Amino acid sequence: MDGQWVADFHSLAPVFRPERVKQTLATIARCNVALSKTGAVNYAHADGSPAPVGGYGTYSYFPPEVLMLAMTYMYAGQREFGLDLARRCWHNITCTWRYTWDAPNIMRGDRDTGESVYGHDYYQDMMLWSLPAAMAGQSMDGVVKPGGLVDRVLKGGQSTG
């Protein structure tokens, strides 16, 4: 679904048929998202049970991938579900584990604790800055247009200084 998010974020034609996106997102919610308190696990069986995999482990996930998935839900008309998924992921990173600027790469895979298991300086977590556009139902250029988020932040900074 990453390609679908890229298309939505850049105002490009859809990668997949809308009905397939809807069905795929429903399956991911039922299988991968349902298995984690804080994200969406990388691997799950089609019946929604955990897939015992080696390497990163059964309950692992990458925070930037969770954010891309959350934004895909938002662009597909499931804004609240996407917001909740993004919130749970970032609440876990910043409030539960207090990683703040550590930018973890992989969250705990052997059990669903949400703890970082690998990496502390991964810039792909800056995917967080893509979230305002998806929250507003806009593409990447929407937040930089006059009246958009970037414009409002810059104007707000000028009026206080």
HUFENUR-V943507 format. One record per backbone hydrogen bond with DSSP energy under -1.0 kcal/mol. NH is the residue of the N-H (numbers start at 1). CO is the residue of the C=O. E is the energy in kcal/mol with one decimal. If there is no record, write none. Layout:
{{NH:CO:E} {NH:CO:E}}
//
This chain:
{{5:1:-2.1} {6:2:-2.5} {7:3:-2.2} {8:4:-2.6} {9:5:-3.2} {10:6:-1.6} {11:8:-1.2} {12:7:-3.1} {21:17:-2.1} {22:18:-2.5} {23:19:-1.9} {24:20:-2.8} {25:21:-2.9} {26:22:-1.9} {27:23:-2.0} {28:24:-2.6} {29:25:-2.4} {30:26:-2.2} {31:27:-2.6} {32:28:-1.1} {33:28:-2.5} {34:29:-1.2} {36:33:-1.6} {41:32:-1.9} {42:60:-2.7} {45:49:-2.9} {48:45:-2.1} {53:51:-1.2} {57:54:-1.5} {59:109:-3.1} {60:57:-1.3} {66:62:-2.0} {67:63:-2.2} {68:64:-2.2} {69:65:-2.4} {70:66:-2.8} {71:67:-2.6} {72:68:-1.9} {73:69:-2.2} {74:70:-2.0} {75:71:-2.9} {76:72:-1.6} {77:74:-1.7} {78:73:-3.0} {82:78:-2.5} {83:79:-2.9} {84:80:-2.4} {85:81:-2.2} {86:82:-2.4} {87:83:-2.8} {88:84:-2.8} {89:85:-2.0} {90:86:-2.5} {91:87:-2.9} {92:88:-1.9} {93:89:-1.9} {94:90:-2.6} {95:91:-2.2} {96:91:-2.0} {97:92:-2.3} {99:93:-3.0} {102:99:-3.8} {105:118:-1.6} {106:118:-2.0} {107:61:-2.8} {108:115:-3.7} {113:111:-1.9} {117:106:-2.8} {118:106:-1.3} {122:103:-2.0} {125:122:-1.6} {126:123:-2.1} {127:124:-1.5} {128:125:-1.7} {129:126:-2.3} {130:127:-2.3} {131:128:-1.2} {134:130:-1.3} {135:131:-2.7} {136:132:-1.7} {137:134:-1.2} {138:133:-3.1} {140:9:-3.7} {142:139:-1.4} {148:145:-2.9} {150:143:-2.5} {152:148:-2.5} {153:149:-2.5} {154:150:-2.7} {155:151:-2.5} {156:152:-2.4} {157:153:-2.3} {158:154:-1.7} {159:155:-1.8}}
//
